[in-house]
Amino acid sequence: MSPSRTRPARAPLDKALMISTLALLVWLPLPLASNQQWSNGLFVLLTALIAGLWCLQRLRAGALHRTDAPQKAGSGSTALRKALQPALPLFALLVLCQLWVCVQLLGGISLDSGASIRYLMLGCAYALLFLLIIGLFHTRARLTLLLAVLVVSGTVQAFYGSLMTLSGIEWLLFGPKEVGQGNATGTFVNRNHLAGYLEMTLACGIGLLLALRDGREFRWRHLLELLMGPKARLRLGLVIMVIALVMTRSRMGNTGFFASLLIVGGLFVMLNREHRLRNGLILASLILIDVLVISQYFGLEKLKDRLINTQLQDQVVDGQVVNRANEIRDDVYIYAWPQLQQSPLTGSGAGSFEASFQRYPGEEIRSHFDHAHNDYLQFAIEYGAIGLLPLVLFVLGALYHALKALWRRESWYRSGVGFGAAMGIIALLIHSATDFNLQIPANAATFITLCAIAVLANAHVRDS
């Protein structure tokens, strides 16, 4: 059977799997960021189903190619192999981390077996999602579609969150908002988690904007075309997301976004000497127009006040507390440190922080903390050094691929996508120092997708 006859039979399933994966990525933020037991289970089930069908498709395709002459193998298989080659070591690191969770369960290390089983299932789903993104979006057209869908999803979240806040209706998707009134949260419960999601989708949008730029000699009218031409819809989406990011009043969310933009943007402008002025103006427009002009009408002043008024310690005058601290997360870090020292090598079990932390806090910690509000600290407590090492190597490997693509000055597209992936990864890494975005399935899955995009920035092909 020739490849020309087998390709039409595979195309409908391949396209259905691609659409299903995109729909899953858009769905994940909607039911309270999929941070409920039923939505956890649905995410795991759907990811396993899509991945299973994809694996069956690849096995069938491999069997068909083995019956053909070697020279008749379809170019799609070659493109897939090119994408999988750099991705498989990262996938193996994710699998290795889940094997360690199994050891924690079977060896009696975990202090909360039920939570560890849930985290094991989620971890397997994240690993499969990473493999799916590599396997289904390894061509330029599909990679562009993936980035566009993430931008659209972020724009919808931003528009919905801003609209609910400005209108005073204050609803989540399935009911009224109980906490965080006056701040944009979209369909997330926590404003910081909407901010984390927007950091990543904004990075995808900026990367796509840079990837689709042309190589014409710079003219000032080209800047006007960027602001008012065919890419205006993309720019509008970026404006809406920046407005919503500011309206979340998330201190580290905004800090992570703008710090990553300055870090990666500065590197990008310095590397590309030939078009330094053009690239510099594009990035400057994102900061000057979106932040200084537009966002000041949507709460930039309130965000600044919240940053300035952050107080970590009580103010005491003559032995009397005159102004109490309005931030206790630093106290949580202090009390969680002895918890880390109990099992620094093996950890206390994936997902066990909520159950194990309760015996450590002092009397000033009066609230219930189910997360450490620091992803690094929580991963170290739960997974230990053994389980944390594969995760660190995975993130560093993805960041390496993103920066490698950013360095490729001969390809506008690859450097632009690498820019977006590097910026999104760095933004969430900064934000993770004071929050727990990576414990939220919607944000963790999007971060895994961003890491896969970092690999595909280098490894994708123009045509299948």
C-alpha positions as CSV (number, residue, x, y, z in Angstrom):
1,M,0.0,0.0,0.0
2,S,1.5,3.4,-1.0
3,P,1.8,6.4,1.3
4,S,-0.6,8.3,-0.9
5,R,-3.3,5.8,-0.1
6,T,-2.5,5.6,3.6
7,R,-2.3,9.3,4.3
8,P,-6.0,10.1,3.7
9,A,-7.0,7.4,6.1
10,R,-4.8,8.8,8.8
11,A,-5.5,12.5,8.2
12,P,-9.0,12.6,9.8
13,L,-7.9,11.0,13.0
14,D,-4.8,13.1,13.2
15,K,-6.8,16.3,12.7
16,A,-9.4,15.1,15.3
17,L,-6.6,14.5,17.8
18,M,-5.1,17.9,17.2
19,I,-8.5,19.6,17.6
20,S,-9.2,17.6,20.8
21,T,-5.9,18.7,22.3
22,L,-6.5,22.3,21.5
23,A,-10.0,22.1,23.0
24,L,-8.6,20.5,26.1
25,L,-6.1,23.4,26.6
26,V,-9.0,25.9,26.2
27,W,-11.2,23.9,28.6
28,L,-8.7,23.5,31.4
29,P,-9.0,27.1,32.8
30,L,-12.8,27.2,32.6
31,P,-14.0,24.9,35.6
32,L,-12.1,26.9,38.3
33,A,-8.8,26.1,36.6
34,S,-9.6,22.4,36.8
35,N,-8.6,22.5,40.5
36,Q,-11.5,20.2,41.6
37,Q,-11.5,16.5,42.0
38,W,-13.9,15.9,39.2
39,S,-12.1,18.2,36.8
40,N,-8.8,16.6,37.8
41,G,-10.2,13.2,36.8
42,L,-11.7,14.6,33.6
43,F,-8.3,16.1,32.6
44,V,-6.5,12.8,33.3
45,L,-9.1,10.8,31.5
46,L,-9.2,13.0,28.4
47,T,-5.4,13.3,28.1
48,A,-5.0,9.5,28.5
49,L,-7.7,8.9,25.8
50,I,-6.1,11.4,23.3
51,A,-2.6,10.0,24.0
52,G,-3.8,6.4,23.6
53,L,-5.4,7.1,20.3
54,W,-2.3,9.0,19.1
55,C,-0.1,6.1,20.1
56,L,-2.3,3.6,18.3
57,Q,-2.2,5.8,15.2
58,R,1.6,6.0,15.3
59,L,1.9,2.2,15.8
60,R,-0.4,1.6,12.8
61,A,1.6,4.1,10.7
62,G,4.8,2.4,11.7
63,A,3.4,-1.0,10.7
64,L,2.3,0.4,7.3
65,H,5.7,2.0,6.6
66,R,7.5,-1.2,7.5
67,T,5.5,-3.0,4.7
68,D,6.6,-0.3,2.2
69,A,9.9,0.3,0.6
70,P,12.1,2.6,2.7
71,Q,12.1,5.3,0.1
72,K,8.4,5.5,0.2
73,A,8.1,6.5,3.9
74,G,6.1,9.6,4.3
75,S,7.8,12.9,5.2
76,G,5.5,13.2,8.2
77,S,7.3,10.4,10.0
78,T,10.6,12.1,9.3
79,A,9.3,15.4,10.8
80,L,8.0,13.6,13.8
81,R,11.3,11.9,14.5
82,K,13.1,15.2,14.2
83,A,10.8,16.7,16.8
84,L,10.9,13.7,19.1
85,Q,14.6,13.4,19.2
86,P,15.2,16.4,21.5
87,A,11.9,15.9,23.3
88,L,12.4,12.4,24.5
89,P,15.0,13.2,27.1
90,L,12.7,15.8,28.6
91,F,9.8,13.3,28.5
92,A,12.0,10.7,30.2
93,L,12.7,13.2,33.1
94,L,8.9,13.7,33.6
95,V,8.4,9.9,33.7
96,L,11.3,9.5,36.1
97,C,9.6,12.0,38.5
98,Q,6.4,10.0,38.4
99,L,8.4,6.7,39.1
100,W,9.7,8.4,42.2
101,V,6.2,9.2,43.3
102,C,5.4,5.5,42.9
103,V,8.4,4.7,45.1
104,Q,7.1,7.1,47.7
105,L,3.7,5.3,47.7
106,L,5.0,1.8,47.7
107,G,7.8,2.5,50.2
108,G,5.5,4.1,52.7
109,I,7.3,7.5,52.4
110,S,4.2,9.5,51.6
111,L,2.4,11.0,54.5
112,D,-0.8,11.4,52.5
113,S,-1.3,8.4,50.1
114,G,-4.6,9.7,48.6
115,A,-3.0,13.1,47.7
116,S,0.1,11.3,46.3
117,I,-2.1,9.1,44.0
118,R,-3.9,12.2,42.7
119,Y,-0.6,13.9,42.0
120,L,0.7,10.8,40.3
121,M,-2.2,10.7,38.0
122,L,-1.9,14.4,37.2
123,G,1.9,14.0,36.7
124,C,1.3,11.2,34.2
125,A,-1.2,13.4,32.4
126,Y,1.3,16.3,32.2
127,A,3.9,13.9,30.7
128,L,1.5,12.6,28.1
129,L,0.4,16.1,27.3
130,F,4.0,17.1,26.7
131,L,4.4,14.1,24.3
132,L,1.1,15.0,22.6
133,I,2.1,18.6,21.9
134,I,5.4,17.4,20.4
135,G,3.7,14.7,18.3
136,L,0.8,16.7,17.0
137,F,2.2,20.2,16.5
138,H,5.6,19.6,14.9
139,T,4.9,21.5,11.7
140,R,5.0,25.3,11.4
141,A,1.4,25.7,10.5
142,R,0.2,23.7,13.5
143,L,2.6,25.3,15.8
144,T,1.3,28.7,14.8
145,L,-2.2,27.4,15.4
146,L,-1.3,26.2,18.9
147,L,0.2,29.6,19.8
148,A,-2.9,31.4,18.4
149,V,-5.3,29.2,20.3
150,L,-3.4,29.9,23.6
151,V,-3.5,33.6,22.8
152,V,-7.3,33.5,22.1
153,S,-7.8,31.5,25.3
154,G,-5.8,34.1,27.3
155,T,-7.7,37.0,25.7
156,V,-11.1,35.4,26.5
157,Q,-10.0,34.9,30.1
158,A,-8.7,38.5,30.3
159,F,-11.9,40.0,28.7
160,Y,-14.2,38.0,30.9
161,G,-12.2,38.8,34.1
162,S,-12.0,42.5,33.3
163,L,-15.7,42.7,32.3
164,M,-16.8,41.0,35.6
165,T,-14.7,43.4,37.6
166,L,-15.7,46.6,35.8
167,S,-19.4,45.7,35.7
168,G,-19.5,44.8,39.4
169,I,-21.3,41.4,38.6
170,E,-18.3,39.5,40.0
171,W,-19.2,36.0,38.8
172,L,-17.0,33.0,38.1
173,L,-18.1,30.8,35.2
174,F,-20.5,28.6,37.3
175,G,-21.5,30.9,40.2
176,P,-20.8,34.2,42.1
177,K,-17.3,35.0,43.2
178,E,-16.9,34.5,46.9
179,V,-13.3,35.9,47.3
180,G,-11.2,38.4,45.4
181,Q,-14.0,40.9,44.6
182,G,-12.7,44.0,42.9
183,N,-9.9,42.1,41.2
184,A,-9.9,40.3,37.9
185,T,-9.9,36.5,38.3
186,G,-11.5,35.3,35.1
187,T,-12.7,31.7,35.7
188,F,-9.9,31.2,38.3
189,V,-10.6,31.4,42.0
190,N,-7.3,33.1,42.8
191,R,-6.3,36.3,41.0
192,N,-2.6,35.2,41.2
193,H,-3.5,32.2,39.1
194,L,-5.2,34.2,36.4
195,A,-2.1,36.4,36.5
196,G,0.1,33.3,36.0
197,Y,-2.0,32.1,33.1
198,L,-1.9,35.5,31.4
199,E,1.9,35.6,31.9
200,M,2.2,32.5,29.7
201,T,-0.4,33.5,27.1
202,L,1.0,37.0,26.8
203,A,4.4,35.5,26.2
204,C,2.9,33.3,23.5
205,G,1.3,36.3,21.9
206,I,4.5,38.4,22.0
207,G,6.4,35.5,20.6
208,L,3.9,35.0,17.8
209,L,4.0,38.8,17.0
210,L,7.8,38.6,16.6
211,A,7.7,35.3,14.7
212,L,5.4,36.7,12.1
213,R,7.3,39.9,11.6
214,D,8.7,40.5,8.1
215,G,12.3,41.1,7.1
216,R,11.7,44.4,5.3
217,E,14.1,47.3,5.9
218,F,12.8,49.4,8.8
219,R,10.5,52.3,8.0
220,W,8.3,54.3,10.4
221,R,5.2,53.4,8.5
222,H,5.9,49.7,9.2
223,L,5.5,50.5,12.9
224,L,2.1,52.0,12.1
225,E,1.2,48.8,10.1
226,L,2.1,46.8,13.2
227,L,-0.3,48.8,15.3
228,M,-3.1,49.2,12.7
229,G,-2.5,46.6,10.0
230,P,-3.3,42.8,9.8
231,K,-1.6,42.1,13.1
232,A,-3.8,44.6,14.9
233,R,-6.1,41.8,16.2
234,L,-3.1,40.2,17.8
235,R,-2.0,43.5,19.3
236,L,-5.6,44.1,20.6
237,G,-5.5,40.7,22.3
238,L,-2.2,41.6,24.0
239,V,-3.7,44.9,25.2
240,I,-6.7,43.2,26.7
241,M,-4.4,40.7,28.5
242,V,-2.1,43.4,29.8
243,I,-5.2,45.3,31.2
244,A,-6.5,42.2,32.9
245,L,-3.0,41.4,34.3
246,V,-2.9,44.8,35.9
247,M,-6.5,44.4,37.1
248,T,-5.6,41.2,39.0
249,R,-3.5,43.4,41.3
250,S,-1.1,40.4,41.5
251,R,2.2,41.8,42.6
252,M,4.5,39.0,41.6
253,G,2.4,38.2,38.5
254,N,3.1,41.7,37.1
255,T,6.6,41.6,38.4
256,G,7.3,38.3,36.7
257,F,5.8,39.4,33.4
258,F,7.6,42.7,33.1
259,A,10.9,41.4,34.4
260,S,10.8,38.5,31.9
261,L,9.9,40.9,29.1
262,L,12.9,43.1,30.0
263,I,15.3,40.2,30.5
264,V,14.4,38.2,27.3
265,G,13.7,41.4,25.3
266,G,17.0,42.9,26.2
267,L,18.8,39.7,25.2
268,F,16.8,39.5,21.9
269,V,17.5,43.1,20.9
270,M,21.2,42.7,21.7
271,L,21.6,39.5,19.7
272,N,19.9,40.7,16.6
273,R,22.1,43.6,15.5
274,E,20.7,43.9,12.0
275,H,17.1,44.8,13.1
276,R,17.9,46.2,16.6
277,L,15.9,49.4,16.1
278,R,12.8,47.6,14.7
279,N,12.8,45.0,17.5
280,G,13.5,47.5,20.2
281,L,10.5,49.7,19.0
282,I,8.2,46.7,19.0
283,L,9.1,45.7,22.5
284,A,9.0,49.4,23.7
285,S,5.5,49.7,22.3
286,L,4.4,46.8,24.4
287,I,5.6,48.6,27.5
288,L,4.9,52.2,26.8
289,I,1.5,51.9,25.0
290,D,0.0,49.0,27.0
291,V,1.3,49.9,30.4
292,L,1.9,53.7,30.7
293,V,-1.0,54.7,28.5
294,I,-3.7,52.1,28.6
295,S,-3.3,50.2,31.9
296,Q,-3.2,53.4,34.1
297,Y,-6.9,53.7,33.4
298,F,-7.6,50.2,34.6
299,G,-5.9,50.1,38.1
300,L,-2.2,50.6,37.5
301,E,-2.2,53.1,40.4
302,K,-3.9,50.5,42.7
303,L,-1.4,47.9,41.8
304,K,1.4,50.3,42.6
305,D,-0.1,51.1,46.0
306,R,-0.5,47.5,46.8
307,L,3.2,46.9,46.0
308,I,4.3,49.9,48.1
309,N,2.0,49.0,51.1
310,T,3.1,45.4,51.4
311,Q,4.2,44.9,55.0
312,L,5.9,41.7,56.2
313,Q,6.4,42.6,59.8
314,D,4.3,44.2,62.5
315,Q,5.3,47.8,63.3
316,V,5.9,48.1,67.0
317,V,6.3,51.5,68.9
318,D,7.0,51.5,72.6
319,G,6.0,47.9,72.9
320,Q,2.6,48.4,71.1
321,V,1.7,47.1,67.7
322,V,0.6,50.2,65.7
323,N,0.4,48.5,62.3
324,R,0.0,44.8,61.7
325,A,1.7,42.9,58.9
326,N,-0.6,42.4,55.8
327,E,1.4,39.6,54.4
328,I,2.1,36.3,56.2
329,R,3.5,34.2,53.4
330,D,7.0,34.8,54.6
331,D,5.9,33.3,58.0
332,V,4.7,30.2,56.2
333,Y,8.1,29.8,54.5
334,I,9.8,30.1,57.9
335,Y,7.6,27.4,59.5
336,A,7.8,25.2,56.5
337,W,11.6,25.1,56.6
338,P,11.7,22.6,59.5
339,Q,9.3,20.5,57.5
340,L,11.8,20.4,54.6
341,Q,14.6,19.4,57.0
342,Q,12.7,16.3,58.2
343,S,13.1,14.5,54.8
344,P,15.3,16.6,52.5
345,L,16.3,13.6,50.3
346,T,13.1,11.6,50.0
347,G,10.4,14.2,50.7
348,S,7.1,13.7,52.5
349,G,5.2,12.5,49.5
350,A,3.7,14.3,46.4
351,G,0.7,16.4,47.4
352,S,1.2,15.9,51.2
353,F,2.0,19.5,52.2
354,E,-1.6,20.2,53.3
355,A,-1.7,17.2,55.6
356,S,1.8,17.5,57.0
357,F,2.2,21.2,57.5
358,Q,-0.5,21.6,60.1
359,R,1.8,20.6,63.0
360,Y,4.5,23.2,62.2
361,P,2.9,26.7,62.2
362,G,3.1,29.1,65.2
363,E,0.2,31.0,66.7
364,E,0.4,33.8,64.2
365,I,-0.6,31.5,61.4
366,R,-4.4,31.4,61.9
367,S,-5.4,30.5,58.4
368,H,-5.4,27.0,56.8
369,F,-2.7,26.7,54.2
370,D,-3.1,23.8,51.7
371,H,0.0,25.1,49.7
372,A,3.3,26.6,50.6
373,H,2.8,29.7,48.4
374,N,6.2,28.9,47.0
375,D,6.4,26.2,44.3
376,Y,10.1,25.6,44.9
377,L,9.7,25.1,48.6
378,Q,6.6,22.9,48.2
379,F,8.2,20.6,45.5
380,A,11.3,20.3,47.7
381,I,9.2,19.3,50.8
382,E,7.0,16.8,48.9
383,Y,9.4,15.3,46.3
384,G,12.7,15.7,48.1
385,A,16.0,16.2,46.3
386,I,15.5,12.9,44.5
387,G,12.2,13.8,42.9
388,L,13.0,17.5,42.5
389,L,16.1,17.0,40.4
390,P,14.3,15.6,37.3
391,L,11.9,18.5,37.4
392,V,14.7,21.0,37.6
393,L,16.5,19.4,34.7
394,F,13.3,19.3,32.7
395,V,12.7,23.1,33.1
396,L,16.3,23.9,32.4
397,G,16.3,21.7,29.3
398,A,13.2,23.5,28.0
399,L,14.7,26.9,28.7
400,Y,17.8,25.8,26.9
401,H,15.8,24.9,23.8
402,A,13.9,28.2,23.9
403,L,17.1,30.3,24.2
404,K,18.8,28.2,21.5
405,A,15.9,29.1,19.2
406,L,16.1,32.7,20.2
407,W,19.7,32.7,19.1
408,R,18.9,31.6,15.6
409,R,19.0,34.9,13.8
410,E,18.7,33.3,10.4
411,S,15.0,32.4,11.1
412,W,12.6,35.1,12.1
413,Y,10.0,32.5,13.0
414,R,12.1,30.3,15.2
415,S,13.7,33.2,17.1
416,G,10.2,34.7,17.7
417,V,8.7,31.5,19.1
418,G,11.9,30.9,21.2
419,F,11.4,34.4,22.6
420,G,7.8,33.7,23.6
421,A,8.7,30.3,25.2
422,A,11.7,31.7,27.1
423,M,9.7,34.7,28.3
424,G,6.8,32.6,29.5
425,I,9.0,30.1,31.3
426,I,11.0,32.8,33.1
427,A,7.9,34.7,34.0
428,L,6.3,31.8,35.8
429,L,9.6,30.8,37.4
430,I,9.8,34.3,38.9
431,H,6.1,34.1,40.0
432,S,6.6,30.7,41.5
433,A,8.8,32.1,44.3
434,T,5.7,33.5,46.0
435,D,2.8,31.5,44.7
436,F,1.7,28.0,43.7
437,N,0.7,28.2,40.0
438,L,2.3,24.9,39.3
439,Q,0.0,23.2,41.7
440,I,-3.0,24.4,39.6
441,P,-3.8,21.9,36.8
442,A,-4.7,24.6,34.2
443,N,-1.5,26.5,34.7
444,A,0.7,23.5,35.1
445,A,-0.6,22.0,31.9
446,T,-0.1,25.3,30.1
447,F,3.4,25.5,31.5
448,I,4.1,22.0,30.2
449,T,2.7,23.1,26.8
450,L,5.0,26.1,26.8
451,C,8.0,23.8,27.5
452,A,7.0,21.7,24.5
453,I,6.7,24.8,22.4
454,A,10.3,25.6,23.4
455,V,11.4,22.3,22.0
456,L,9.3,22.8,18.8
457,A,10.8,26.3,18.3
458,N,13.9,24.5,17.1
459,A,12.6,21.1,16.0
460,H,9.5,21.8,13.9
461,V,9.5,21.6,10.1
462,R,8.0,24.0,7.6
463,D,5.9,21.4,5.8
464,S,4.8,17.8,6.7
